[in-house]
Amino acid sequence: MAEASPKSNSDPSPARVRSPKSGVVVPHAPTLLQRTGARLVFILLRTLPATYRCRWNDHSGYLDAPPSSPIIYCMWHNRLALCTEVYRQYKSRRGPTRGVAAMVSASRDGGFLAAVLECFRIRPVRGSSSRRGPQALLEMATLAGLGYDLAITPDGPRGPRYVVQDGVMSLAQVTGLPIVPFSFFARRKICLRSWDGFQIPLPFSRCEINVARPIRVPRDATDSERGELRRQLEQALMEISPD
């Protein structure tokens, strides 16, 4: 994984205290228990991928001609278990980058995921469509300007599953960066009884890592054009995410 650079005055940092009574939404910081659990998850997610037999199916063309500018990685919420390893392998083929920032819910549950991502040196940006969305969008756009890759789950944090929300389209339109759909398919896996059917590949599984063609949202795109591009992204993610 890419190592995030040290914080600076121009580098936005996620807040770490609870919401004040003024009505301003401030993300929940990870608790000590969450950070302890995150460390255990980190160890597990660094160990299991070493047993996987992965095959890459790259339709983006970025492996042969890596882009010099940042990109927006986009994957379904239930594919997060392998996303850190996917990024590590993909980055090794692209070359060094400033780091990667991922949008994470501002909720208490999001605090746990943020703690996991920090273990992987991924910078969490706290917000979602329902809480702290505009602030998170601004922070992500600022980090993109500093050279960070961005990552987002378009159906998170609570679904509906496999439905692309508008946040990723706004992020692509504001930053001008291409959306690159990522996914994987594991022949042997556990599917949790969560809203998204979270998938965890079992040890020694055969995995296919799929990368679809990038999608760009023009800065001057109309609402109807954004809607059509959103449907294209949703279809692309479905095609590379066989359950």
Order of alpha helices (4+ residues) and beta strands (2+ residues): alpha-beta-beta-alpha-beta-alpha-beta-alpha-beta-alpha-beta-beta-beta-beta-alpha
